[in-house]
Amino acid sequence: MKRLKLPEDSQLTAHVEEIKLQHVQNALDEFKSLYRDLDRNSVSRESLAQVYQQDLVFEDSFHCIEGLDAYVAYCESLYEHVRSIDFKFHDEWLKPDSAMLTWTM
């Protein structure tokens, strides 16, 4: 009978952190893809639900919007008269449980 050599705890922890970071990176890539393609024809609950949870809170200098349905309504009214919009993404920071990115609209 052969004994398997199990990884050290530190190796296992590092591997788990790597998997978490990849998951966060994938979510960030989906977010950027959504906003690169978003326009008045594609803004919908279905498209926004790909990157936002039901209990989202969107806050900027002018608004505090709570919930996915309220955010969808906000985006639909915002994009209703938009002819062209472009998001340029700049810096991004990743942690195993969060991410942040900067962009110019």
N, C-alpha and C positions, 0 to 999 in steps of 0.2 A: 504494500500500500504506500502510495506516494503522498507526502504532505505538501499542501500548497503553501507558498510563502505569501502571506498577506501584506499589503502595503502598511507602512508606518502610519500612525495617526496623522502626522504632519503632511505626508504625501496624500493621504485621503482628503484631508481638509483643503489642501491646495487644489486638488482635482475638482472638488465640489465648488470651490470659488471660481475656478476656470469655467465650469459649466454654467454657473449663475451669470458670470460676465458675458458669456456667449448669448444667453437668453436675453439679457438686457440690451446687448448690441443688436440682436434681431428685432427687438421691439422698437429700438431707436431707428433702425433702417426702415421698418414699416411706417413709422411716424413720418419720416422724411419723404418717403415715397407717396404717402397720402397727400401731403401738402404740395409736393411737386406737381401732382396731377389734378388737384382739387379745383373745380370751377363750378359755375352755376348749374351745369348739367349733371355733375357728379356728386355734389354735396347731398348727403342723405344720412338717415340714421344708420343704415347698413354700412356705409363707408366709414363713418366716424366711430362706430362701435368696434371697428377693427383695431383701433388704438386707444380708445377711451373706455373706462368702466362706467357703469350706471351711476355711481356716486361721485362723479368728477366734480371738481370745483374749479372754475375758470375765473381768474381774477386779473384785471389789468387796471390802468389808471381810471377807467370810466365805468367798469362793470364788475359785478360779482355774480356769476351765474352758477347755480347749483343744479346738478343732475344732467344726465345725458340728453334727455328730451328737451330741456330748456336750452342746452348748448346747440343742439341740432336746429331748433327754431331760430336761435340767434344767427347761426351760420347761414341758414337758408335766406334770412332777410338781408344779411350782409352781402352775400354773393349774388343776390337777385339782379343787381344792376352792374355787377363787375364785368367788364369786357376782357380785362387781362390782369393777371396777377402773377408775380414771380417770387418765390422764396429762395434765397441764397443762404445755405447753411455754412457756418464757419466752424467754431470750436465745439468740441464735445468732450464731456467728462463722464466716465463710467465708474460705477461701484457695483458690487454684486447685487445690491438691492435698490439702486436708483441711477438716474442719469440726468444730465443737463446739457443743453446745447444752445448755441446762440445762432441767430439768423437775422437777415435783413429782408424785409418784405417790400 
